[in-house]
Amino acid sequence: MISPLLLRRLGMGVLAPVLALVMAFVIVAIVLQLSGFDAFGVFGRMAQVGFLDKYLIRSLDKAVPYFFAGCAIAVGFRMALFNIGVEGQYRIAALIAAWVGAKLSLPPVLHVLAIVVVAMAVGSAAAAIPAVLKVTRNVNEVVSTIMLNFILGGVGTWLLVSYLRNTSGTGNNTETALIPPSGRMPAADSVLNAIGFQVPPGESVTGLIFVAIALGIVLWVLINKTRFGFGLRASGLNPIAAQASGISSKGMIIKAMLLSGALAGFVGLPELLSNNYKFVSDTFPQQLGFTGIAVALLGRNTPLGIALGAFLFGFLETTTGALQFSANPALKIPTEMALVMQGAILLSVVIAYELVRRFELLLEGRAVAKAAEKLPDPDPEPAGAAA
Amino acid sequence: MRLAAFVAVGAMALAACGNTEDPGSATSSSKGGLAVGLAYDIGGRGDKSFNDSAANGLDKAKKELGATAEEVSPNQAGTDRADKLKGLVDSKKNPVIAVGFKYADDLKKVAAANLGTNFAIVDDGSIQAPNVANILFAEEQGSYLVGVAAALKSKAKHVGFVGGVQSPLIQKFQAGFQAGVKSVDPAIKVDVQYLTAPPDFGGFAAPAKGKVAAKGMIDSGADVVYHAAGGSGSGVFDAVVEARAAGKAGTWAIGVDQDQYLTANDSQKKVILTSMIKRVDVGVFDFLKKFKDGEKPSGPQVNDLKSGGVDYATSGGYVDDIKDKIEAAKKDIIDGKVTVPAKP
C-alpha cells in the first residue's frame, strides 16, 4: 500500500527536475531570442538531431570523462570537501600515465591495467597534498586545490617539455610518444551494436564506458552500504557528531581525498586509451575537472544522477555543435551557447532543488503540527511517520 | 526523482528510434562552385592574428574564385575539433581547411575516414595522406632576414628574441633569427626568452609579459628586440618606445606575421624596424586556387622566400640603408647557397 507520505515524496521528486528544466528552458529561450535566434526552432532541432544514432553515440562518448570527473568531485562533496583540484589532478595523472604507457611493453590486458593503476596512483598522490595540508595545517582545501591546479599544470609542462616529450615526432605539437596497441582499450562499438544501438561509421564509443558503469555501481555500494561510506556521509552531514561517535575526521579527509584523486585519474583515460593514445599538451581535453563540478551538482552526488548529468552535458555539446552547420541563420547558434545552456541548467537545478527542499520542509512542519494536535489520541502513528 | 528523469530520457530516446535522417548534413552547398569548409583555431575570425590571416585568404577566394564558405571554430576547452571537421565534411564542404597544427591528430583520422574530401592543414607537416595538403611556411627564412637586419642595426652587439609560447613552431623563428644574426657577426649576443610554455598559450595574448621581457633585455644591454609573440608584441613595442623616451635612441623592435608598421599606433611606428611577414592568407588562397583549377594538392605546400610566403617588411624606410645586404642574404637563401636551420 502506498502511504500518502511516500506519494508526496514521489511528487516532490518529480517536481524538482521538472521545475529545473522548465526554468532552464525559459532562461535559455530568452537569451536565444534576445540574441536574434529562433529559440523554439533551436530546441526542436536539438531534440531532433540529438537522438539520431550519430549524435547519440557522440554524446555517450563525451559523457564518459564527464562522468569520471563528476564522480571524483562527488566523493569529496559527500563529506563537504571541495576538491576543486580535479582539473590539475587528472592532467598530471594523464601525462605520467601516457609516458609510462608508451615506455612499457606488456601483454594487452596487463598493459592497460598498468596505465590505469599509474593514473589512479598519480591522481591520488596529487590529491594527497591538499589532504595533508588540511589535516596537519588546517589549510582550506578549496584554496589549496585551486592553487595546486596552477602548480601541477606548471610541473606537468616542465616535465613534458624537459623530459617526457617524444623528440622523434614530426609535428609541431609537444607530446608524449604513442602508447603501443597492447596498451589501448578496445572500443565499445561491437557490444553497443549487439544490444541494439547502431554505431555509425566514423563514430566510436570508448570501451571505458563499461568501466564507468562498473565504477558507478562500486561507488554506490561503497557510499551507501559500507562502513567507509557511512563514515563519509556522517562526516559530511555533521562532522562533530561523527567524531563524537568515533569516526576519525582526519582519517576520513585523507581517505576521501585519495579516493577523489584516484577517480580523477580516470578522467583523462578515454583520451589516452581509446582516442589519441598520447598526451598532447595543446589539445589534451581541458576543463573537464570544472565540468565535473557542474555534473556532480546536477547529479546530486549520486552515481546515477551523475551519469544522467554527464550525458546531458555531452548531449548539449554535440547538439549545439551540430547546429553550427545549420543552413538556417536563425538556428546557427555559436558554440559558446552550449556553455550558456549548461550554466542555465546548473543554476536552475540548484535553485529548484533548494526551492523544493524548503517546500518539503514546510509541508513536513505542517504534518508535524497536525500530528501534535492529535497527540492525546491513542494512535500515534502519523507522528512517527512524519519524523 | 532520478528515476523520473531517467524514464523521461529513455522515452525520448525510444521515440526517436528509427529516425535515421540527419538534418545536420542537409545544409546547402553551392552546386558546382567552390564550397570551402574552414575550421579556425580557438577564437575564430576576429583575433587580429593567425585566424584573421587565414580569413583574409578565404575572403580573397570568395571575391576572386567565387567561393562560398562555412566557417567554424572549436569550443574553449578544445574538445570538439574532430566534431567540427566531421560536420564540415557532412555538410558537403570540399575542400576543408584546418587552421593550425592543433588540428593534426583529429584531421588525420577524419581525412582517413573521408577519402572523397580534400583537406588542408596550416602549419603541420606530420600528416601524410593522399587527400591532405600541408600548408607550411619557412618561418626560419624570414626570421633569418630580420636577424640580419637586427645585427646590422645593433650598435651594442647585443639583440633579443621574445617568443610567445615555447613550442617547436616558435622555436623555428628563434633558430632563423639567431642564424641571421650570427651570419653578420658571430660575436653578437642573442638573448632568448619565452613568455609561457604549453598548455598555457597566454603568451600570445599577454602584452604586459611581452613588455617586461623586452624591458629586461633592453636593461641588460640589448638594442634590437624581435618578437614572435602574437598579441604580446605590442608590449614589446611599448618597451622600446619607453627606452627611446628614456634616452636610448638607437633601440629598435621587429614585428612578426604581418607588416606591423601598418597596424601599430603612431609612437610604436617609430620603433618598428621591420617585420617578418608570414602570409597565411597567401598559403590558404594559393591552395584554394589550385583546387579550383582542378588540381588536388596534397603533401607539403611550402611557402618560403622564393614563393613569397614569407618575407621582410620595408614600411617606414628604416632598413633602406641596409637593404642591399638583406637582399643579398635573401638571394643566397633563394639560390640555395645558405640553408637556414629550423631548430635552435
HADDOCK unambig.tbl for C-alpha pairs under 7 A between the chains (distance, minus, plus):
assign (segid A and resid 10 and name CA) (segid B and resid 1 and name CA) 6.81 0.50 0.50
assign (segid A and resid 13 and name CA) (segid B and resid 1 and name CA) 3.72 0.50 0.50
assign (segid A and resid 14 and name CA) (segid B and resid 1 and name CA) 4.83 0.50 0.50
assign (segid A and resid 14 and name CA) (segid B and resid 4 and name CA) 6.12 0.50 0.50
assign (segid A and resid 49 and name CA) (segid B and resid 22 and name CA) 6.86 0.50 0.50
assign (segid A and resid 49 and name CA) (segid B and resid 23 and name CA) 6.71 0.50 0.50
assign (segid A and resid 51 and name CA) (segid B and resid 13 and name CA) 6.11 0.50 0.50
assign (segid A and resid 51 and name CA) (segid B and resid 16 and name CA) 5.80 0.50 0.50
assign (segid A and resid 52 and name CA) (segid B and resid 19 and name CA) 6.57 0.50 0.50
assign (segid A and resid 52 and name CA) (segid B and resid 20 and name CA) 5.80 0.50 0.50
assign (segid A and resid 52 and name CA) (segid B and resid 22 and name CA) 6.97 0.50 0.50
assign (segid A and resid 53 and name CA) (segid B and resid 20 and name CA) 6.92 0.50 0.50
assign (segid A and resid 157 and name CA) (segid B and resid 197 and name CA) 6.92 0.50 0.50
assign (segid A and resid 157 and name CA) (segid B and resid 198 and name CA) 6.42 0.50 0.50
assign (segid A and resid 157 and name CA) (segid B and resid 199 and name CA) 6.96 0.50 0.50
assign (segid A and resid 170 and name CA) (segid B and resid 125 and name CA) 6.95 0.50 0.50
assign (segid A and resid 170 and name CA) (segid B and resid 126 and name CA) 5.09 0.50 0.50
assign (segid A and resid 171 and name CA) (segid B and resid 124 and name CA) 5.93 0.50 0.50
assign (segid A and resid 171 and name CA) (segid B and resid 125 and name CA) 6.00 0.50 0.50
assign (segid A and resid 171 and name CA) (segid B and resid 126 and name CA) 4.63 0.50 0.50
assign (segid A and resid 172 and name CA) (segid B and resid 101 and name CA) 6.36 0.50 0.50
assign (segid A and resid 172 and name CA) (segid B and resid 124 and name CA) 6.38 0.50 0.50
assign (segid A and resid 172 and name CA) (segid B and resid 168 and name CA) 5.54 0.50 0.50
assign (segid A and resid 172 and name CA) (segid B and resid 169 and name CA) 5.79 0.50 0.50
assign (segid A and resid 174 and name CA) (segid B and resid 167 and name CA) 6.85 0.50 0.50
assign (segid A and resid 202 and name CA) (segid B and resid 113 and name CA) 6.49 0.50 0.50
assign (segid A and resid 281 and name CA) (segid B and resid 198 and name CA) 6.01 0.50 0.50
assign (segid A and resid 281 and name CA) (segid B and resid 199 and name CA) 5.23 0.50 0.50
assign (segid A and resid 282 and name CA) (segid B and resid 102 and name CA) 6.66 0.50 0.50
assign (segid A and resid 282 and name CA) (segid B and resid 198 and name CA) 6.24 0.50 0.50
assign (segid A and resid 282 and name CA) (segid B and resid 199 and name CA) 5.16 0.50 0.50
assign (segid A and resid 283 and name CA) (segid B and resid 78 and name CA) 6.56 0.50 0.50
assign (segid A and resid 283 and name CA) (segid B and resid 102 and name CA) 6.23 0.50 0.50
assign (segid A and resid 285 and name CA) (segid B and resid 77 and name CA) 6.27 0.50 0.50
assign (segid A and resid 285 and name CA) (segid B and resid 78 and name CA) 6.37 0.50 0.50
assign (segid A and resid 285 and name CA) (segid B and resid 79 and name CA) 5.56 0.50 0.50
assign (segid A and resid 286 and name CA) (segid B and resid 77 and name CA) 5.10 0.50 0.50
assign (segid A and resid 287 and name CA) (segid B and resid 77 and name CA) 6.09 0.50 0.50
assign (segid A and resid 305 and name CA) (segid B and resid 2 and name CA) 6.37 0.50 0.50
assign (segid A and resid 322 and name CA) (segid B and resid 24 and name CA) 5.86 0.50 0.50
assign (segid A and resid 322 and name CA) (segid B and resid 87 and name CA) 6.98 0.50 0.50
assign (segid A and resid 325 and name CA) (segid B and resid 24 and name CA) 6.40 0.50 0.50
assign (segid A and resid 325 and name CA) (segid B and resid 27 and name CA) 6.93 0.50 0.50
assign (segid A and resid 325 and name CA) (segid B and resid 87 and name CA) 6.75 0.50 0.50
assign (segid A and resid 326 and name CA) (segid B and resid 24 and name CA) 6.46 0.50 0.50
assign (segid A and resid 326 and name CA) (segid B and resid 27 and name CA) 5.96 0.50 0.50
assign (segid A and resid 327 and name CA) (segid B and resid 27 and name CA) 4.86 0.50 0.50
assign (segid A and resid 327 and name CA) (segid B and resid 28 and name CA) 6.29 0.50 0.50
assign (segid A and resid 335 and name CA) (segid B and resid 75 and name CA) 6.04 0.50 0.50
assign (segid A and resid 336 and name CA) (segid B and resid 75 and name CA) 6.68 0.50 0.50
